[in-house]
Amino acid sequence: MMYCAKLKPATAEKNFLLVKCALCAKDMMLTEGSVILGSKWYHENCFESKQTIANPKRHKIGAD
């Protein structure tokens, strides 16, 4: 009796890490403009809105 070894596929299976935005929790495709801060990933727009919320512009009341 002859046994044949199973051949591995010519191309390796790719293991993609699914990343979610830390602000909106939607899946992300990592592209130019994606932002990582510490261990958290953000869409570019989400990160910009996070920065606006965290650092609001200060306005003087009654300034001439």
PyMOL Python script that loads the backbone (N, CA, C, O; Angstrom):
from pymol import cmd

cmd.read_pdbstr("""\
ATOM      1  N   MET A   1       0.833  -1.179   0.000  1.00  0.00           N
ATOM      2  CA  MET A   1       0.000   0.000   0.000  1.00  0.00           C
ATOM      3  C   MET A   1       0.879   1.243   0.000  1.00  0.00           C
ATOM      4  O   MET A   1       1.852   1.315   0.751  1.00  0.00           O
ATOM      5  N   MET A   2       0.546   2.212  -0.829  1.00  0.00           N
ATOM      6  CA  MET A   2       1.346   3.422  -0.936  1.00  0.00           C
ATOM      7  C   MET A   2       0.568   4.594  -0.355  1.00  0.00           C
ATOM      8  O   MET A   2      -0.615   4.770  -0.649  1.00  0.00           O
ATOM      9  N   TYR A   3       1.231   5.388   0.463  1.00  0.00           N
ATOM     10  CA  TYR A   3       0.614   6.564   1.066  1.00  0.00           C
ATOM     11  C   TYR A   3       1.198   7.807   0.422  1.00  0.00           C
ATOM     12  O   TYR A   3       2.401   7.878   0.170  1.00  0.00           O
ATOM     13  N   CYS A   4       0.363   8.766   0.162  1.00  0.00           N
ATOM     14  CA  CYS A   4       0.815  10.036  -0.406  1.00  0.00           C
ATOM     15  C   CYS A   4       0.731  11.112   0.673  1.00  0.00           C
ATOM     16  O   CYS A   4      -0.274  11.236   1.373  1.00  0.00           O
ATOM     17  N   ALA A   5       1.775  11.860   0.788  1.00  0.00           N
ATOM     18  CA  ALA A   5       1.764  12.969   1.744  1.00  0.00           C
ATOM     19  C   ALA A   5       0.887  14.083   1.196  1.00  0.00           C
ATOM     20  O   ALA A   5       0.867  14.342  -0.007  1.00  0.00           O
ATOM     21  N   LYS A   6       0.169  14.731   2.088  1.00  0.00           N
ATOM     22  CA  LYS A   6      -0.644  15.868   1.661  1.00  0.00           C
ATOM     23  C   LYS A   6       0.278  17.053   1.436  1.00  0.00           C
ATOM     24  O   LYS A   6       1.111  17.380   2.282  1.00  0.00           O
ATOM     25  N   LEU A   7       0.123  17.678   0.313  1.00  0.00           N
ATOM     26  CA  LEU A   7       0.950  18.835  -0.015  1.00  0.00           C
ATOM     27  C   LEU A   7       0.337  20.100   0.567  1.00  0.00           C
ATOM     28  O   LEU A   7      -0.882  20.271   0.588  1.00  0.00           O
ATOM     29  N   LYS A   8       1.191  20.962   1.028  1.00  0.00           N
ATOM     30  CA  LYS A   8       0.728  22.254   1.523  1.00  0.00           C
ATOM     31  C   LYS A   8       0.388  23.123   0.321  1.00  0.00           C
ATOM     32  O   LYS A   8       0.996  22.979  -0.740  1.00  0.00           O
ATOM     33  N   PRO A   9      -0.571  24.017   0.478  1.00  0.00           N
ATOM     34  CA  PRO A   9      -0.899  24.909  -0.640  1.00  0.00           C
ATOM     35  C   PRO A   9       0.312  25.748  -1.031  1.00  0.00           C
ATOM     36  O   PRO A   9       1.166  26.059  -0.201  1.00  0.00           O
ATOM     37  N   ALA A  10       0.369  26.104  -2.296  1.00  0.00           N
ATOM     38  CA  ALA A  10       1.506  26.874  -2.807  1.00  0.00           C
ATOM     39  C   ALA A  10       1.603  28.242  -2.139  1.00  0.00           C
ATOM     40  O   ALA A  10       2.700  28.757  -1.924  1.00  0.00           O
ATOM     41  N   THR A  11       0.467  28.820  -1.815  1.00  0.00           N
ATOM     42  CA  THR A  11       0.485  30.116  -1.133  1.00  0.00           C
ATOM     43  C   THR A  11       0.009  29.920   0.294  1.00  0.00           C
ATOM     44  O   THR A  11      -0.964  29.208   0.544  1.00  0.00           O
ATOM     45  N   ALA A  12       0.686  30.541   1.203  1.00  0.00           N
ATOM     46  CA  ALA A  12       0.310  30.416   2.610  1.00  0.00           C
ATOM     47  C   ALA A  12      -0.989  31.168   2.865  1.00  0.00           C
ATOM     48  O   ALA A  12      -1.272  32.181   2.226  1.00  0.00           O
ATOM     49  N   GLU A  13      -1.767  30.659   3.804  1.00  0.00           N
ATOM     50  CA  GLU A  13      -2.986  31.363   4.175  1.00  0.00           C
ATOM     51  C   GLU A  13      -2.595  32.621   4.928  1.00  0.00           C
ATOM     52  O   GLU A  13      -1.692  32.604   5.764  1.00  0.00           O
ATOM     53  N   LYS A  14      -3.276  33.700   4.627  1.00  0.00           N
ATOM     54  CA  LYS A  14      -2.962  34.960   5.284  1.00  0.00           C
ATOM     55  C   LYS A  14      -3.824  35.104   6.527  1.00  0.00           C
ATOM     56  O   LYS A  14      -5.020  34.813   6.505  1.00  0.00           O
ATOM     57  N   ASN A  15      -3.214  35.549   7.595  1.00  0.00           N
ATOM     58  CA  ASN A  15      -3.915  35.763   8.847  1.00  0.00           C
ATOM     59  C   ASN A  15      -3.967  37.264   9.106  1.00  0.00           C
ATOM     60  O   ASN A  15      -2.982  37.856   9.546  1.00  0.00           O
ATOM     61  N   PHE A  16      -5.114  37.876   8.832  1.00  0.00           N
ATOM     62  CA  PHE A  16      -5.253  39.311   9.011  1.00  0.00           C
ATOM     63  C   PHE A  16      -5.801  39.613  10.398  1.00  0.00           C
ATOM     64  O   PHE A  16      -6.708  38.935  10.881  1.00  0.00           O
ATOM     65  N   LEU A  17      -5.253  40.617  11.020  1.00  0.00           N
ATOM     66  CA  LEU A  17      -5.718  41.068  12.312  1.00  0.00           C
ATOM     67  C   LEU A  17      -6.854  42.056  12.077  1.00  0.00           C
ATOM     68  O   LEU A  17      -6.686  43.043  11.360  1.00  0.00           O
ATOM     69  N   LEU A  18      -8.000  41.794  12.675  1.00  0.00           N
ATOM     70  CA  LEU A  18      -9.113  42.716  12.539  1.00  0.00           C
ATOM     71  C   LEU A  18      -8.952  43.809  13.577  1.00  0.00           C
ATOM     72  O   LEU A  18      -8.803  43.537  14.769  1.00  0.00           O
ATOM     73  N   VAL A  19      -8.985  45.030  13.118  1.00  0.00           N
ATOM     74  CA  VAL A  19      -8.798  46.176  13.994  1.00  0.00           C
ATOM     75  C   VAL A  19     -10.096  46.964  14.027  1.00  0.00           C
ATOM     76  O   VAL A  19     -10.735  47.169  12.995  1.00  0.00           O
ATOM     77  N   LYS A  20     -10.483  47.407  15.222  1.00  0.00           N
ATOM     78  CA  LYS A  20     -11.659  48.256  15.370  1.00  0.00           C
ATOM     79  C   LYS A  20     -11.223  49.614  15.880  1.00  0.00           C
ATOM     80  O   LYS A  20     -10.289  49.724  16.675  1.00  0.00           O
ATOM     81  N   CYS A  21     -11.901  50.636  15.420  1.00  0.00           N
ATOM     82  CA  CYS A  21     -11.625  51.997  15.867  1.00  0.00           C
ATOM     83  C   CYS A  21     -11.990  52.106  17.348  1.00  0.00           C
ATOM     84  O   CYS A  21     -13.060  51.657  17.758  1.00  0.00           O
ATOM     85  N   ALA A  22     -11.112  52.695  18.143  1.00  0.00           N
ATOM     86  CA  ALA A  22     -11.344  52.834  19.581  1.00  0.00           C
ATOM     87  C   ALA A  22     -12.451  53.839  19.890  1.00  0.00           C
ATOM     88  O   ALA A  22     -12.981  53.839  21.001  1.00  0.00           O
ATOM     89  N   LEU A  23     -12.813  54.696  18.933  1.00  0.00           N
ATOM     90  CA  LEU A  23     -13.845  55.694  19.185  1.00  0.00           C
ATOM     91  C   LEU A  23     -15.217  55.231  18.697  1.00  0.00           C
ATOM     92  O   LEU A  23     -16.185  55.264  19.457  1.00  0.00           O
ATOM     93  N   CYS A  24     -15.311  54.802  17.443  1.00  0.00           N
ATOM     94  CA  CYS A  24     -16.618  54.428  16.879  1.00  0.00           C
ATOM     95  C   CYS A  24     -16.864  52.921  16.893  1.00  0.00           C
ATOM     96  O   CYS A  24     -17.984  52.480  16.634  1.00  0.00           O
ATOM     97  N   ALA A  25     -15.842  52.132  17.189  1.00  0.00           N
ATOM     98  CA  ALA A  25     -15.919  50.669  17.293  1.00  0.00           C
ATOM     99  C   ALA A  25     -16.255  49.973  15.972  1.00  0.00           C
ATOM    100  O   ALA A  25     -16.667  48.813  15.983  1.00  0.00           O
ATOM    101  N   LYS A  26     -16.090  50.651  14.843  1.00  0.00           N
ATOM    102  CA  LYS A  26     -16.309  50.026  13.534  1.00  0.00           C
ATOM    103  C   LYS A  26     -15.015  49.389  13.055  1.00  0.00           C
ATOM    104  O   LYS A  26     -13.924  49.839  13.405  1.00  0.00           O
ATOM    105  N   ASP A  27     -15.145  48.328  12.243  1.00  0.00           N
ATOM    106  CA  ASP A  27     -13.964  47.681  11.668  1.00  0.00           C
ATOM    107  C   ASP A  27     -13.182  48.686  10.838  1.00  0.00           C
ATOM    108  O   ASP A  27     -13.753  49.583  10.218  1.00  0.00           O
ATOM    109  N   MET A  28     -11.866  48.518  10.838  1.00  0.00           N
ATOM    110  CA  MET A  28     -11.004  49.430  10.096  1.00  0.00           C
ATOM    111  C   MET A  28     -10.225  48.691   9.032  1.00  0.00           C
ATOM    112  O   MET A  28      -9.825  47.542   9.223  1.00  0.00           O
ATOM    113  N   MET A  29     -10.012  49.351   7.917  1.00  0.00           N
ATOM    114  CA  MET A  29      -9.017  48.929   6.941  1.00  0.00           C
ATOM    115  C   MET A  29      -7.859  49.884   7.165  1.00  0.00           C
ATOM    116  O   MET A  29      -8.006  51.093   6.987  1.00  0.00           O
ATOM    117  N   LEU A  30      -6.724  49.359   7.550  1.00  0.00           N
ATOM    118  CA  LEU A  30      -5.594  50.226   7.850  1.00  0.00           C
ATOM    119  C   LEU A  30      -5.044  50.813   6.561  1.00  0.00           C
ATOM    120  O   LEU A  30      -4.539  50.100   5.694  1.00  0.00           O
ATOM    121  N   THR A  31      -5.153  52.118   6.458  1.00  0.00           N
ATOM    122  CA  THR A  31      -4.704  52.844   5.278  1.00  0.00           C
ATOM    123  C   THR A  31      -3.896  54.050   5.729  1.00  0.00           C
ATOM    124  O   THR A  31      -3.789  54.331   6.923  1.00  0.00           O
ATOM    125  N   GLU A  32      -3.336  54.749   4.772  1.00  0.00           N
ATOM    126  CA  GLU A  32      -2.627  55.974   5.102  1.00  0.00           C
ATOM    127  C   GLU A  32      -3.608  56.930   5.759  1.00  0.00           C
ATOM    128  O   GLU A  32      -4.695  57.170   5.233  1.00  0.00           O
ATOM    129  N   GLY A  33      -3.234  57.468   6.888  1.00  0.00           N
ATOM    130  CA  GLY A  33      -4.116  58.353   7.636  1.00  0.00           C
ATOM    131  C   GLY A  33      -4.675  57.691   8.878  1.00  0.00           C
ATOM    132  O   GLY A  33      -5.129  58.387   9.787  1.00  0.00           O
ATOM    133  N   SER A  34      -4.657  56.351   8.948  1.00  0.00           N
ATOM    134  CA  SER A  34      -5.082  55.667  10.164  1.00  0.00           C
ATOM    135  C   SER A  34      -4.124  56.055  11.284  1.00  0.00           C
ATOM    136  O   SER A  34      -2.924  56.210  11.057  1.00  0.00           O
ATOM    137  N   VAL A  35      -4.656  56.211  12.486  1.00  0.00           N
ATOM    138  CA  VAL A  35      -3.855  56.719  13.597  1.00  0.00           C
ATOM    139  C   VAL A  35      -3.810  55.685  14.708  1.00  0.00           C
ATOM    140  O   VAL A  35      -4.833  55.093  15.055  1.00  0.00           O
ATOM    141  N   ILE A  36      -2.617  55.466  15.271  1.00  0.00           N
ATOM    142  CA  ILE A  36      -2.486  54.628  16.454  1.00  0.00           C
ATOM    143  C   ILE A  36      -1.959  55.508  17.577  1.00  0.00           C
ATOM    144  O   ILE A  36      -0.984  56.240  17.405  1.00  0.00           O
ATOM    145  N   LEU A  37      -2.612  55.429  18.722  1.00  0.00           N
ATOM    146  CA  LEU A  37      -2.205  56.185  19.902  1.00  0.00           C
ATOM    147  C   LEU A  37      -2.137  55.182  21.041  1.00  0.00           C
ATOM    148  O   LEU A  37      -3.167  54.685  21.498  1.00  0.00           O
ATOM    149  N   GLY A  38      -0.941  54.886  21.494  1.00  0.00           N
ATOM    150  CA  GLY A  38      -0.766  53.809  22.468  1.00  0.00           C
ATOM    151  C   GLY A  38      -1.056  52.503  21.766  1.00  0.00           C
ATOM    152  O   GLY A  38      -0.394  52.164  20.784  1.00  0.00           O
ATOM    153  N   SER A  39      -2.038  51.765  22.257  1.00  0.00           N
ATOM    154  CA  SER A  39      -2.420  50.505  21.613  1.00  0.00           C
ATOM    155  C   SER A  39      -3.774  50.620  20.922  1.00  0.00           C
ATOM    156  O   SER A  39      -4.341  49.608  20.507  1.00  0.00           O
ATOM    157  N   LYS A  40      -4.300  51.834  20.792  1.00  0.00           N
ATOM    158  CA  LYS A  40      -5.628  52.046  20.212  1.00  0.00           C
ATOM    159  C   LYS A  40      -5.512  52.630  18.812  1.00  0.00           C
ATOM    160  O   LYS A  40      -4.704  53.523  18.556  1.00  0.00           O
ATOM    161  N   TRP A  41      -6.346  52.100  17.904  1.00  0.00           N
ATOM    162  CA  TRP A  41      -6.392  52.571  16.520  1.00  0.00           C
ATOM    163  C   TRP A  41      -7.609  53.461  16.328  1.00  0.00           C
ATOM    164  O   TRP A  41      -8.649  53.249  16.952  1.00  0.00           O
ATOM    165  N   TYR A  42      -7.473  54.460  15.458  1.00  0.00           N
ATOM    166  CA  TYR A  42      -8.554  55.392  15.153  1.00  0.00           C
ATOM    167  C   TYR A  42      -8.608  55.655  13.656  1.00  0.00           C
ATOM    168  O   TYR A  42      -7.576  55.701  12.987  1.00  0.00           O
ATOM    169  N   HIS A  43      -9.846  55.831  13.124  1.00  0.00           N
ATOM    170  CA  HIS A  43      -9.981  56.385  11.782  1.00  0.00           C
ATOM    171  C   HIS A  43      -9.449  57.812  11.860  1.00  0.00           C
ATOM    172  O   HIS A  43      -9.492  58.432  12.923  1.00  0.00           O
ATOM    173  N   GLU A  44      -8.958  58.324  10.766  1.00  0.00           N
ATOM    174  CA  GLU A  44      -8.416  59.684  10.764  1.00  0.00           C
ATOM    175  C   GLU A  44      -9.463  60.693  11.235  1.00  0.00           C
ATOM    176  O   GLU A  44      -9.160  61.569  12.045  1.00  0.00           O
ATOM    177  N   ASN A  45     -10.696  60.573  10.730  1.00  0.00           N
ATOM    178  CA  ASN A  45     -11.762  61.506  11.111  1.00  0.00           C
ATOM    179  C   ASN A  45     -12.140  61.358  12.579  1.00  0.00           C
ATOM    180  O   ASN A  45     -12.397  62.355  13.255  1.00  0.00           O
ATOM    181  N   CYS A  46     -12.177  60.119  13.081  1.00  0.00           N
ATOM    182  CA  CYS A  46     -12.508  59.890  14.488  1.00  0.00           C
ATOM    183  C   CYS A  46     -11.447  60.505  15.387  1.00  0.00           C
ATOM    184  O   CYS A  46     -11.768  61.116  16.406  1.00  0.00           O
ATOM    185  N   PHE A  47     -10.180  60.343  15.010  1.00  0.00           N
ATOM    186  CA  PHE A  47      -9.093  60.893  15.817  1.00  0.00           C
ATOM    187  C   PHE A  47      -9.163  62.412  15.848  1.00  0.00           C
ATOM    188  O   PHE A  47      -8.961  63.026  16.895  1.00  0.00           O
ATOM    189  N   GLU A  48      -9.450  63.018  14.696  1.00  0.00           N
ATOM    190  CA  GLU A  48      -9.557  64.481  14.646  1.00  0.00           C
ATOM    191  C   GLU A  48     -10.704  64.971  15.521  1.00  0.00           C
ATOM    192  O   GLU A  48     -10.560  65.978  16.215  1.00  0.00           O
ATOM    193  N   SER A  49     -11.856  64.267  15.501  1.00  0.00           N
ATOM    194  CA  SER A  49     -12.978  64.689  16.340  1.00  0.00           C
ATOM    195  C   SER A  49     -12.662  64.456  17.815  1.00  0.00           C
ATOM    196  O   SER A  49     -13.107  65.224  18.668  1.00  0.00           O
ATOM    197  N   LYS A  50     -11.903  63.409  18.126  1.00  0.00           N
ATOM    198  CA  LYS A  50     -11.490  63.140  19.508  1.00  0.00           C
ATOM    199  C   LYS A  50     -10.600  64.269  20.006  1.00  0.00           C
ATOM    200  O   LYS A  50     -10.741  64.715  21.144  1.00  0.00           O
ATOM    201  N   GLN A  51      -9.689  64.730  19.165  1.00  0.00           N
ATOM    202  CA  GLN A  51      -8.794  65.816  19.545  1.00  0.00           C
ATOM    203  C   GLN A  51      -9.582  67.107  19.768  1.00  0.00           C
ATOM    204  O   GLN A  51      -9.261  67.873  20.677  1.00  0.00           O
ATOM    205  N   THR A  52     -10.599  67.356  18.960  1.00  0.00           N
ATOM    206  CA  THR A  52     -11.422  68.557  19.099  1.00  0.00           C
ATOM    207  C   THR A  52     -12.184  68.523  20.415  1.00  0.00           C
ATOM    208  O   THR A  52     -12.287  69.541  21.100  1.00  0.00           O
ATOM    209  N   ILE A  53     -12.718  67.357  20.772  1.00  0.00           N
ATOM    210  CA  ILE A  53     -13.459  67.210  22.024  1.00  0.00           C
ATOM    211  C   ILE A  53     -12.513  67.344  23.220  1.00  0.00           C
ATOM    212  O   ILE A  53     -12.853  67.989  24.212  1.00  0.00           O
ATOM    213  N   ALA A  54     -11.330  66.738  23.126  1.00  0.00           N
ATOM    214  CA  ALA A  54     -10.380  66.755  24.236  1.00  0.00           C
ATOM    215  C   ALA A  54      -9.728  68.120  24.425  1.00  0.00           C
ATOM    216  O   ALA A  54      -9.374  68.487  25.545  1.00  0.00           O
ATOM    217  N   ASN A  55      -9.570  68.867  23.352  1.00  0.00           N
ATOM    218  CA  ASN A  55      -8.889  70.168  23.411  1.00  0.00           C
ATOM    219  C   ASN A  55      -9.747  71.252  22.761  1.00  0.00           C
ATOM    220  O   ASN A  55      -9.401  71.759  21.694  1.00  0.00           O
ATOM    221  N   PRO A  56     -10.859  71.606  23.397  1.00  0.00           N
ATOM    222  CA  PRO A  56     -11.716  72.619  22.766  1.00  0.00           C
ATOM    223  C   PRO A  56     -11.014  73.970  22.709  1.00  0.00           C
ATOM    224  O   PRO A  56     -10.200  74.303  23.569  1.00  0.00           O
ATOM    225  N   LYS A  57     -11.345  74.733  21.686  1.00  0.00           N
ATOM    226  CA  LYS A  57     -10.774  76.078  21.565  1.00  0.00           C
ATOM    227  C   LYS A  57     -11.397  76.956  22.645  1.00  0.00           C
ATOM    228  O   LYS A  57     -12.595  76.872  22.916  1.00  0.00           O
ATOM    229  N   ARG A  58     -10.584  77.782  23.243  1.00  0.00           N
ATOM    230  CA  ARG A  58     -11.072  78.665  24.298  1.00  0.00           C
ATOM    231  C   ARG A  58     -11.420  80.017  23.691  1.00  0.00           C
ATOM    232  O   ARG A  58     -10.667  80.570  22.889  1.00  0.00           O
ATOM    233  N   HIS A  59     -12.545  80.523  24.079  1.00  0.00           N
ATOM    234  CA  HIS A  59     -12.989  81.829  23.601  1.00  0.00           C
ATOM    235  C   HIS A  59     -13.131  82.750  24.802  1.00  0.00           C
ATOM    236  O   HIS A  59     -13.677  82.361  25.834  1.00  0.00           O
ATOM    237  N   LYS A  60     -12.643  83.961  24.661  1.00  0.00           N
ATOM    238  CA  LYS A  60     -12.805  84.950  25.720  1.00  0.00           C
ATOM    239  C   LYS A  60     -14.168  85.601  25.557  1.00  0.00           C
ATOM    240  O   LYS A  60     -14.553  86.003  24.459  1.00  0.00           O
ATOM    241  N   ILE A  61     -14.877  85.696  26.644  1.00  0.00           N
ATOM    242  CA  ILE A  61     -16.191  86.328  26.611  1.00  0.00           C
ATOM    243  C   ILE A  61     -15.995  87.835  26.755  1.00  0.00           C
ATOM    244  O   ILE A  61     -15.293  88.295  27.655  1.00  0.00           O
ATOM    245  N   GLY A  62     -16.613  88.588  25.871  1.00  0.00           N
ATOM    246  CA  GLY A  62     -16.547  90.042  25.934  1.00  0.00           C
ATOM    247  C   GLY A  62     -15.251  90.622  25.400  1.00  0.00           C
ATOM    248  O   GLY A  62     -14.949  91.788  25.657  1.00  0.00           O
ATOM    249  N   ALA A  63     -14.484  89.841  24.669  1.00  0.00           N
ATOM    250  CA  ALA A  63     -13.232  90.359  24.104  1.00  0.00           C
ATOM    251  C   ALA A  63     -13.545  91.247  22.913  1.00  0.00           C
ATOM    252  O   ALA A  63     -14.424  90.932  22.111  1.00  0.00           O
ATOM    253  N   ASP A  64     -12.831  92.350  22.797  1.00  0.00           N
ATOM    254  CA  ASP A  64     -13.050  93.275  21.675  1.00  0.00           C
ATOM    255  C   ASP A  64     -12.150  92.949  20.530  1.00  0.00           C
ATOM    256  O   ASP A  64     -12.194  93.622  19.500  1.00  0.00           O
TER     257      ASP A  64
END
""", "prot")
cmd.dss("prot")
cmd.show_as("cartoon", "prot")
cmd.util.cbc("prot")
cmd.orient("prot")
